[in-house]
Amino acid sequence: MHTLSIAQRHDHALLDVIIDGWQLTLALDSEGLAQCIHCTAPCGAQAGLDAWQRYGSNPCDLLSQWERTQLERLLAPCCSAASTKSRRS
C-alpha cells in the first residue's frame, strides 16, 4: 500500500501531493484528475509539462483505470472543491 498526503493546496485547482517520496503537483477539474503539472522523484530528479507534453504522455495518462480511480477517490474532497471554484469563476 502506498501512502498519499496532501502537502499544499494552490489556487486554480492545483494540489501538491506526496506519494512514497514522489512530490506531484496535480491539476484537478470537475471530472477529477486532469493532469500532472510537475513531479519530483525521491532522488531529486524533476520534470514538468515541458518534459512530457511534446511527447503526448502526461504521467496521469499512463495510470491504469484502477490506479486513476483509486487516486481520484482519495482526492475526491479536493476535486469537489475544484469544481465549486470553477463554477464561481
C-alpha positions as CSV (number, residue, x, y, z in Angstrom):
1,M,0.0,0.0,0.0
2,H,1.3,3.5,-0.9
3,T,0.8,6.4,1.3
4,L,-0.6,9.7,-0.1
5,S,-0.6,13.0,1.7
6,I,-1.7,16.4,0.6
7,A,1.2,18.8,1.1
8,Q,-0.4,22.0,-0.2
9,R,-3.4,23.4,-2.0
10,H,-2.9,26.1,-4.6
11,D,-5.3,28.4,-6.3
12,H,-6.8,27.3,-9.7
13,A,-7.4,23.7,-8.6
14,L,-3.7,22.8,-8.2
15,L,-2.7,20.4,-5.5
16,D,0.7,19.2,-4.2
17,V,0.7,15.6,-3.1
18,I,3.4,13.3,-1.8
19,I,3.2,9.6,-2.7
20,D,6.1,7.4,-1.4
21,G,8.6,10.2,-1.6
22,W,7.4,11.4,-5.0
23,Q,6.1,15.0,-4.9
24,L,3.5,15.8,-7.6
25,T,1.6,18.9,-8.5
26,L,-1.7,17.8,-9.9
27,A,-4.4,19.8,-11.7
28,L,-8.0,18.9,-10.9
29,D,-11.1,19.7,-12.7
30,S,-14.8,19.0,-12.3
31,E,-14.3,15.5,-13.7
32,G,-11.4,14.6,-11.3
33,L,-7.7,14.3,-12.1
34,A,-6.9,16.4,-15.1
35,Q,-3.1,16.2,-15.4
36,C,0.3,16.3,-13.6
37,I,1.9,19.7,-13.8
38,H,5.2,18.9,-12.1
39,C,6.9,16.0,-10.3
40,T,10.0,15.4,-8.2
41,A,11.3,11.9,-7.8
42,P,12.7,10.8,-4.4
43,C,16.3,11.1,-5.9
44,G,15.6,14.8,-6.7
45,A,15.1,14.4,-10.5
46,Q,12.4,16.8,-11.7
47,A,10.1,17.1,-14.7
48,G,7.3,19.3,-15.7
49,L,4.8,19.9,-18.6
50,D,7.6,20.9,-20.9
51,A,9.3,17.5,-20.5
52,W,6.3,15.3,-21.4
53,Q,3.7,17.4,-23.3
54,R,5.7,17.3,-26.5
55,Y,5.5,13.5,-26.4
56,G,1.9,13.5,-25.5
57,S,2.4,11.3,-22.5
58,N,1.4,13.1,-19.4
59,P,2.0,10.8,-16.4
60,C,-1.7,10.8,-15.5
61,D,-2.5,9.3,-18.9
62,L,-0.2,6.4,-18.0
63,L,-2.2,5.3,-15.0
64,S,-4.3,2.2,-15.3
65,Q,-8.0,2.8,-14.9
66,W,-7.8,1.2,-11.4
67,E,-4.9,3.4,-10.3
68,R,-6.7,6.5,-11.6
69,T,-9.9,5.6,-9.9
70,Q,-8.2,5.0,-6.6
71,L,-6.3,8.3,-6.8
72,E,-9.4,10.2,-7.7
73,R,-11.3,8.5,-4.8
74,L,-8.6,9.7,-2.4
75,L,-8.7,13.2,-3.9
76,A,-12.5,13.4,-4.1
77,P,-12.9,16.2,-1.5
78,C,-10.3,18.2,-3.4
79,C,-12.0,17.6,-6.7
80,S,-15.3,18.8,-5.3
81,A,-13.7,22.0,-4.1
82,A,-12.1,22.4,-7.6
83,S,-15.5,22.0,-9.2
84,T,-17.1,24.6,-6.9
85,K,-14.3,27.1,-7.6
86,S,-14.5,26.7,-11.4
87,R,-18.3,27.3,-11.3
88,R,-17.7,30.5,-9.4
89,S,-15.2,31.8,-11.9
